[in-house]
Each structure stands twice: as structure tokens, then as C-alpha cells.
Amino acid sequence: MRVQEVMDRNYPSIYADELATKARATIRNQGLRVLPVVDERKHFTGLISRGGMMTITSSISPIRAKGIMSTPRFVATMDMDAFHAVREMIRLDEWYVPVVKSSQDYTYMGMFGLENFISTFLKKDLAKLSTPLSKIMSAKPITCSPDDEVDDIWHLMQERSFAGLPVVKKGKLVGMVTQKDLLDSGAILPAFEAGRGRFRTPKIFSVMKTPVISLKPTSTVKEAAELMLERNFGRVPVVDEKGSLTGMVDREDVVRALL
């Protein structure tokens, strides 16, 4: 199976000289996690992440897309073996990689995400899809509290490369907070100014999502994969019968199970 068979050929991009505020609007409005940047020849030049968006504190910022983009650690080509690409993505902890025409021609062709790989396997009747989540979940996930300050959790996400965290109070799962939640709410923007005393730092309870959609340890890989694709979730909390958090399953966990 080649990357070109399962990639997203309609994934949007932005030109390097366009305003970063346009990139932020595109990421917000289309629910994207990353946005590829191309030059005037449509050659791939970099990626903008949700985290990069947090550096823009004004709706009239003059910063260009090329000013906040980063260089990905891995770029796939159209004819690359999809299994090889996915294994490299897992190794590098990358959920999305840009796809170019060839190693000699960096014309942007689309994006290859873990979701594309997962979607392909859901169409097959594989025994691995019946694996219980208790076998693949992270049993001791990092959590936060509803009373934690937003900027502290944002910095934790940046330092640990977390895109989202379960919110727990007295052992019970009470919410989820993601980079998208912070970006959509705008809560993190004034938080960066808190050190100068201009704003009060908001708390996680003001931006977290409730109620939380969760699964059980006995739920299957297939159930988790379908939920992730249907709701565009990156991760799903796993709770016991009492509502206590017992683990987390993300897209990488699902892909590892399928591999």
C-alpha cells in the first residue's frame, strides 16, 4: 500500500507570504491540527501547528506564515510504502506528515495522517480490531485539575508535547482540555500577559469540555478508532464503572495495535 492510495489530496495549505492570522483562521474554522506552508511554486516549505498559533496575540498581526512555521522531521513521498511512513511517524511522534511528489520534486500533493491509515483498516475484518483497550491504553496518564491555571497547563502541553489532557477531580474524570480548546477560547492569549499583571489567569474549568465522551477498558480498538474518526478526537479517556480515570488511548496507540 502506497501513501498516494490513502493520503488526503484535498488537505488545505497556505502561502508562505500570507498573514499568519489567515493561518489561524483556517486552522480554527476547519478544525486542523497542522497547516502546510507552500511557496509561489506550490513547493512545500514548512508546517504551522496549533502551538505556533499561540504566538499570535492580535487579529491584525503583521506576522507572515513563514514567520511561525517549522520544519517537519519527516516528509513522505507519493510512492512511499504507507507502512514505512506510519512506522516513521510513530517513531517521531508525528500524527501528520506532508506529502510531496518525490524526493527530487517538493511539489505539495497533500497530507498523510494517522487517521487515513486507521480509516483504511476499519474497512477490513481484522482480529486486531477486537483487542480490548485495556491491552493498549496508557495506564497512568498525566492529568490536570479544574483549578489549574490555563497558562501552566499550556506550558505543560508544550514541554511534554501533549495536545490534550484529561481533567480529574478527586479521581473522577470531569472534563477534557486540548490545544484546540485553548485556541478557540482565546483564554491563553491574555494568560501570556499575566506576568505583567495586566490580566488574571483563567482556570481550566473555564475552557474544558464537558461532559466527556469516554470508553471502558473492555471497549475495543475498533470502537476507539470509530469514535476518533467520527468526532475527530485525537485521544479518548478510559474510565471504570465508577467514572474513575483508568487510562487514555490516542491515535498512536490504535495504530500500534493495527501494526
Contacts in CASP RR format, 6 or more apart in sequence:
PFRMAT RR
TARGET T0000
AUTHOR 0000-0000-0000
METHOD contacts of the structure
MODEL  1
MRVQEVMDRNYPSIYADELATKARATIRNQGLRVLPVVDERKHFTGLISR
GGMMTITSSISPIRAKGIMSTPRFVATMDMDAFHAVREMIRLDEWYVPVV
KSSQDYTYMGMFGLENFISTFLKKDLAKLSTPLSKIMSAKPITCSPDDEV
DDIWHLMQERSFAGLPVVKKGKLVGMVTQKDLLDSGAILPAFEAGRGRFR
TPKIFSVMKTPVISLKPTSTVKEAAELMLERNFGRVPVVDEKGSLTGMVD
REDVVRALL
1 81 0 8 1.000
1 82 0 8 1.000
1 83 0 8 1.000
1 120 0 8 1.000
2 78 0 8 1.000
2 79 0 8 1.000
2 80 0 8 1.000
2 81 0 8 1.000
2 82 0 8 1.000
3 76 0 8 1.000
3 77 0 8 1.000
3 78 0 8 1.000
3 79 0 8 1.000
3 80 0 8 1.000
3 81 0 8 1.000
3 82 0 8 1.000
3 85 0 8 1.000
3 99 0 8 1.000
3 112 0 8 1.000
4 78 0 8 1.000
4 79 0 8 1.000
4 99 0 8 1.000
4 109 0 8 1.000
5 82 0 8 1.000
6 82 0 8 1.000
6 112 0 8 1.000
6 116 0 8 1.000
6 117 0 8 1.000
6 119 0 8 1.000
6 120 0 8 1.000
7 76 0 8 1.000
7 78 0 8 1.000
7 99 0 8 1.000
7 109 0 8 1.000
7 110 0 8 1.000
7 111 0 8 1.000
7 112 0 8 1.000
7 113 0 8 1.000
7 116 0 8 1.000
8 110 0 8 1.000
8 111 0 8 1.000
8 112 0 8 1.000
8 113 0 8 1.000
8 116 0 8 1.000
9 109 0 8 1.000
9 110 0 8 1.000
10 110 0 8 1.000
11 36 0 8 1.000
11 110 0 8 1.000
11 111 0 8 1.000
12 26 0 8 1.000
12 30 0 8 1.000
12 32 0 8 1.000
12 35 0 8 1.000
12 36 0 8 1.000
13 35 0 8 1.000
13 36 0 8 1.000
13 37 0 8 1.000
13 38 0 8 1.000
13 108 0 8 1.000
13 110 0 8 1.000
14 22 0 8 1.000
14 23 0 8 1.000
14 26 0 8 1.000
14 35 0 8 1.000
14 36 0 8 1.000
14 37 0 8 1.000
14 38 0 8 1.000
14 48 0 8 1.000
14 65 0 8 1.000
15 37 0 8 1.000
15 38 0 8 1.000
15 39 0 8 1.000
15 40 0 8 1.000
15 65 0 8 1.000
16 37 0 8 1.000
16 38 0 8 1.000
16 39 0 8 1.000
16 45 0 8 1.000
16 64 0 8 1.000
16 65 0 8 1.000
16 66 0 8 1.000
16 69 0 8 1.000
17 64 0 8 1.000
17 65 0 8 1.000
17 66 0 8 1.000
18 64 0 8 1.000
18 65 0 8 1.000
19 61 0 8 1.000
19 62 0 8 1.000
19 63 0 8 1.000
19 64 0 8 1.000
19 65 0 8 1.000
20 48 0 8 1.000
20 53 0 8 1.000
20 56 0 8 1.000
20 61 0 8 1.000
20 63 0 8 1.000
20 64 0 8 1.000
20 65 0 8 1.000
20 67 0 8 1.000
20 68 0 8 1.000
21 56 0 8 1.000
21 58 0 8 1.000
21 59 0 8 1.000
21 60 0 8 1.000
21 61 0 8 1.000
21 63 0 8 1.000
22 65 0 8 1.000
23 35 0 8 1.000
23 37 0 8 1.000
23 48 0 8 1.000
23 53 0 8 1.000
23 65 0 8 1.000
23 68 0 8 1.000
24 53 0 8 1.000
24 56 0 8 1.000
24 183 0 8 1.000
26 32 0 8 1.000
26 35 0 8 1.000
27 33 0 8 1.000
27 35 0 8 1.000
27 48 0 8 1.000
27 50 0 8 1.000
27 53 0 8 1.000
27 183 0 8 1.000
28 183 0 8 1.000
28 184 0 8 1.000
31 180 0 8 1.000
31 232 0 8 1.000
33 49 0 8 1.000
33 50 0 8 1.000
33 95 0 8 1.000
33 96 0 8 1.000
33 163 0 8 1.000
33 180 0 8 1.000
34 47 0 8 1.000
34 48 0 8 1.000
34 49 0 8 1.000
34 50 0 8 1.000
34 96 0 8 1.000
34 111 0 8 1.000
35 47 0 8 1.000
35 48 0 8 1.000
36 44 0 8 1.000
36 46 0 8 1.000
36 47 0 8 1.000
36 48 0 8 1.000
36 98 0 8 1.000
36 108 0 8 1.000
36 110 0 8 1.000
36 111 0 8 1.000
37 44 0 8 1.000
37 45 0 8 1.000
37 46 0 8 1.000
37 47 0 8 1.000
37 48 0 8 1.000
37 65 0 8 1.000
37 66 0 8 1.000
37 69 0 8 1.000
38 44 0 8 1.000
38 45 0 8 1.000
38 108 0 8 1.000
39 45 0 8 1.000
41 107 0 8 1.000
42 107 0 8 1.000
42 108 0 8 1.000
43 100 0 8 1.000
43 106 0 8 1.000
43 107 0 8 1.000
43 108 0 8 1.000
44 75 0 8 1.000
44 98 0 8 1.000
44 100 0 8 1.000
44 106 0 8 1.000
44 107 0 8 1.000
44 108 0 8 1.000
45 66 0 8 1.000
45 69 0 8 1.000
46 69 0 8 1.000
46 70 0 8 1.000
46 71 0 8 1.000
46 72 0 8 1.000
46 98 0 8 1.000
47 69 0 8 1.000
47 70 0 8 1.000
47 71 0 8 1.000
47 72 0 8 1.000
47 98 0 8 1.000
48 65 0 8 1.000
48 68 0 8 1.000
48 69 0 8 1.000
48 70 0 8 1.000
49 70 0 8 1.000
50 163 0 8 1.000
50 179 0 8 1.000
50 180 0 8 1.000
50 183 0 8 1.000
51 158 0 8 1.000
51 179 0 8 1.000
51 183 0 8 1.000
52 68 0 8 1.000
52 70 0 8 1.000
53 68 0 8 1.000
53 183 0 8 1.000
54 154 0 8 1.000
54 182 0 8 1.000
54 183 0 8 1.000
54 188 0 8 1.000
54 189 0 8 1.000
54 192 0 8 1.000
55 63 0 8 1.000
55 68 0 8 1.000
56 63 0 8 1.000
56 68 0 8 1.000
57 189 0 8 1.000
57 192 0 8 1.000
57 193 0 8 1.000
72 94 0 8 1.000
72 97 0 8 1.000
72 98 0 8 1.000
73 92 0 8 1.000
73 94 0 8 1.000
74 85 0 8 1.000
74 88 0 8 1.000
74 89 0 8 1.000
74 92 0 8 1.000
74 94 0 8 1.000
74 97 0 8 1.000
75 97 0 8 1.000
75 98 0 8 1.000
75 99 0 8 1.000
75 100 0 8 1.000
75 106 0 8 1.000
76 85 0 8 1.000
76 97 0 8 1.000
76 98 0 8 1.000
76 99 0 8 1.000
76 100 0 8 1.000
76 112 0 8 1.000
77 99 0 8 1.000
77 100 0 8 1.000
77 101 0 8 1.000
77 102 0 8 1.000
77 103 0 8 1.000
78 99 0 8 1.000
78 100 0 8 1.000
78 101 0 8 1.000
78 102 0 8 1.000
78 109 0 8 1.000
79 102 0 8 1.000
82 112 0 8 1.000
82 117 0 8 1.000
83 259 0 8 1.000
85 97 0 8 1.000
85 112 0 8 1.000
86 114 0 8 1.000
86 117 0 8 1.000
86 255 0 8 1.000
86 259 0 8 1.000
87 259 0 8 1.000
89 95 0 8 1.000
89 97 0 8 1.000
89 113 0 8 1.000
89 114 0 8 1.000
90 252 0 8 1.000
90 255 0 8 1.000
90 256 0 8 1.000
90 259 0 8 1.000
93 161 0 8 1.000
93 252 0 8 1.000
95 113 0 8 1.000
95 114 0 8 1.000
95 234 0 8 1.000
95 251 0 8 1.000
95 252 0 8 1.000
96 111 0 8 1.000
96 112 0 8 1.000
96 113 0 8 1.000
96 114 0 8 1.000
97 111 0 8 1.000
97 112 0 8 1.000
97 113 0 8 1.000
98 108 0 8 1.000
98 110 0 8 1.000
98 111 0 8 1.000
98 112 0 8 1.000
99 108 0 8 1.000
99 109 0 8 1.000
99 110 0 8 1.000
99 111 0 8 1.000
99 112 0 8 1.000
100 106 0 8 1.000
100 107 0 8 1.000
100 108 0 8 1.000
100 109 0 8 1.000
101 107 0 8 1.000
101 109 0 8 1.000
114 251 0 8 1.000
114 252 0 8 1.000
114 254 0 8 1.000
114 255 0 8 1.000
115 228 0 8 1.000
115 229 0 8 1.000
115 251 0 8 1.000
117 255 0 8 1.000
117 258 0 8 1.000
118 225 0 8 1.000
118 228 0 8 1.000
118 229 0 8 1.000
118 251 0 8 1.000
118 254 0 8 1.000
118 255 0 8 1.000
118 258 0 8 1.000
119 229 0 8 1.000
121 129 0 8 1.000
121 225 0 8 1.000
121 258 0 8 1.000
122 129 0 8 1.000
122 222 0 8 1.000
122 225 0 8 1.000
122 226 0 8 1.000
122 229 0 8 1.000
126 258 0 8 1.000
128 221 0 8 1.000
128 257 0 8 1.000
128 258 0 8 1.000
129 220 0 8 1.000
129 221 0 8 1.000
129 222 0 8 1.000
129 225 0 8 1.000
129 258 0 8 1.000
130 220 0 8 1.000
130 221 0 8 1.000
130 222 0 8 1.000
131 220 0 8 1.000
131 221 0 8 1.000
131 257 0 8 1.000
132 217 0 8 1.000
132 218 0 8 1.000
132 219 0 8 1.000
132 220 0 8 1.000
133 215 0 8 1.000
133 216 0 8 1.000
133 217 0 8 1.000
133 218 0 8 1.000
133 219 0 8 1.000
133 220 0 8 1.000
133 221 0 8 1.000
133 223 0 8 1.000
133 224 0 8 1.000
133 238 0 8 1.000
133 249 0 8 1.000
134 217 0 8 1.000
134 218 0 8 1.000
134 238 0 8 1.000
135 257 0 8 1.000
136 221 0 8 1.000
136 249 0 8 1.000
136 253 0 8 1.000
136 254 0 8 1.000
136 256 0 8 1.000
136 257 0 8 1.000
137 217 0 8 1.000
137 238 0 8 1.000
137 246 0 8 1.000
137 247 0 8 1.000
137 248 0 8 1.000
137 249 0 8 1.000
137 253 0 8 1.000
138 247 0 8 1.000
138 248 0 8 1.000
138 249 0 8 1.000
138 250 0 8 1.000
138 253 0 8 1.000
139 246 0 8 1.000
139 247 0 8 1.000
140 247 0 8 1.000
141 165 0 8 1.000
141 166 0 8 1.000
141 237 0 8 1.000
141 245 0 8 1.000
141 247 0 8 1.000
141 248 0 8 1.000
142 156 0 8 1.000
142 160 0 8 1.000
142 162 0 8 1.000
142 165 0 8 1.000
143 165 0 8 1.000
143 166 0 8 1.000
143 167 0 8 1.000
143 168 0 8 1.000
143 245 0 8 1.000
144 153 0 8 1.000
144 156 0 8 1.000
144 165 0 8 1.000
144 166 0 8 1.000
144 167 0 8 1.000
144 168 0 8 1.000
144 177 0 8 1.000
144 204 0 8 1.000
145 167 0 8 1.000
145 168 0 8 1.000
145 169 0 8 1.000
145 204 0 8 1.000
146 167 0 8 1.000
146 169 0 8 1.000
146 174 0 8 1.000
146 175 0 8 1.000
146 203 0 8 1.000
146 204 0 8 1.000
146 205 0 8 1.000
146 208 0 8 1.000
147 203 0 8 1.000
147 204 0 8 1.000
147 205 0 8 1.000
148 203 0 8 1.000
148 204 0 8 1.000
149 191 0 8 1.000
149 201 0 8 1.000
149 202 0 8 1.000
149 203 0 8 1.000
149 204 0 8 1.000
150 182 0 8 1.000
150 187 0 8 1.000
150 188 0 8 1.000
150 191 0 8 1.000
150 201 0 8 1.000
150 202 0 8 1.000
150 203 0 8 1.000
150 204 0 8 1.000
150 206 0 8 1.000
150 207 0 8 1.000
151 188 0 8 1.000
151 191 0 8 1.000
151 192 0 8 1.000
151 194 0 8 1.000
151 201 0 8 1.000
153 165 0 8 1.000
153 177 0 8 1.000
153 204 0 8 1.000
154 182 0 8 1.000
154 188 0 8 1.000
154 191 0 8 1.000
156 162 0 8 1.000
156 165 0 8 1.000
157 163 0 8 1.000
157 164 0 8 1.000
157 165 0 8 1.000
157 179 0 8 1.000
163 178 0 8 1.000
163 179 0 8 1.000
163 234 0 8 1.000
163 235 0 8 1.000
164 176 0 8 1.000
164 177 0 8 1.000
164 178 0 8 1.000
164 179 0 8 1.000
164 235 0 8 1.000
165 176 0 8 1.000
165 177 0 8 1.000
165 178 0 8 1.000
166 173 0 8 1.000
166 175 0 8 1.000
166 176 0 8 1.000
166 212 0 8 1.000
166 237 0 8 1.000
166 245 0 8 1.000
166 248 0 8 1.000
167 173 0 8 1.000
167 174 0 8 1.000
167 175 0 8 1.000
167 176 0 8 1.000
167 177 0 8 1.000
167 204 0 8 1.000
167 205 0 8 1.000
167 208 0 8 1.000
168 174 0 8 1.000
168 245 0 8 1.000
171 244 0 8 1.000
171 245 0 8 1.000
172 242 0 8 1.000
172 243 0 8 1.000
172 244 0 8 1.000
172 245 0 8 1.000
173 212 0 8 1.000
173 214 0 8 1.000
173 237 0 8 1.000
173 239 0 8 1.000
173 243 0 8 1.000
173 244 0 8 1.000
173 245 0 8 1.000
174 208 0 8 1.000
174 210 0 8 1.000
174 212 0 8 1.000
175 208 0 8 1.000
175 209 0 8 1.000
175 210 0 8 1.000
175 211 0 8 1.000
175 212 0 8 1.000
176 208 0 8 1.000
176 209 0 8 1.000
176 212 0 8 1.000
176 237 0 8 1.000
177 204 0 8 1.000
177 207 0 8 1.000
177 208 0 8 1.000
177 209 0 8 1.000
178 209 0 8 1.000
181 207 0 8 1.000
181 208 0 8 1.000
181 209 0 8 1.000
182 188 0 8 1.000
182 207 0 8 1.000
185 206 0 8 1.000
185 207 0 8 1.000
187 202 0 8 1.000
187 206 0 8 1.000
187 207 0 8 1.000
190 198 0 8 1.000
190 199 0 8 1.000
190 202 0 8 1.000
191 199 0 8 1.000
191 201 0 8 1.000
191 202 0 8 1.000
193 199 0 8 1.000
194 200 0 8 1.000
194 201 0 8 1.000
212 237 0 8 1.000
213 227 0 8 1.000
213 231 0 8 1.000
213 233 0 8 1.000
213 236 0 8 1.000
214 236 0 8 1.000
214 237 0 8 1.000
214 238 0 8 1.000
214 239 0 8 1.000
214 243 0 8 1.000
215 223 0 8 1.000
215 224 0 8 1.000
215 227 0 8 1.000
215 236 0 8 1.000
215 237 0 8 1.000
215 238 0 8 1.000
215 239 0 8 1.000
215 249 0 8 1.000
216 238 0 8 1.000
216 239 0 8 1.000
216 240 0 8 1.000
216 241 0 8 1.000
217 238 0 8 1.000
217 240 0 8 1.000
217 246 0 8 1.000
219 238 0 8 1.000
221 254 0 8 1.000
221 257 0 8 1.000
221 258 0 8 1.000
224 236 0 8 1.000
224 249 0 8 1.000
224 254 0 8 1.000
225 254 0 8 1.000
227 233 0 8 1.000
227 236 0 8 1.000
228 234 0 8 1.000
228 235 0 8 1.000
228 236 0 8 1.000
228 251 0 8 1.000
228 254 0 8 1.000
234 250 0 8 1.000
234 251 0 8 1.000
235 248 0 8 1.000
235 249 0 8 1.000
235 250 0 8 1.000
235 251 0 8 1.000
236 248 0 8 1.000
236 249 0 8 1.000
236 250 0 8 1.000
237 245 0 8 1.000
237 247 0 8 1.000
237 248 0 8 1.000
238 245 0 8 1.000
238 246 0 8 1.000
238 247 0 8 1.000
238 248 0 8 1.000
238 249 0 8 1.000
239 245 0 8 1.000
239 246 0 8 1.000
240 246 0 8 1.000
END
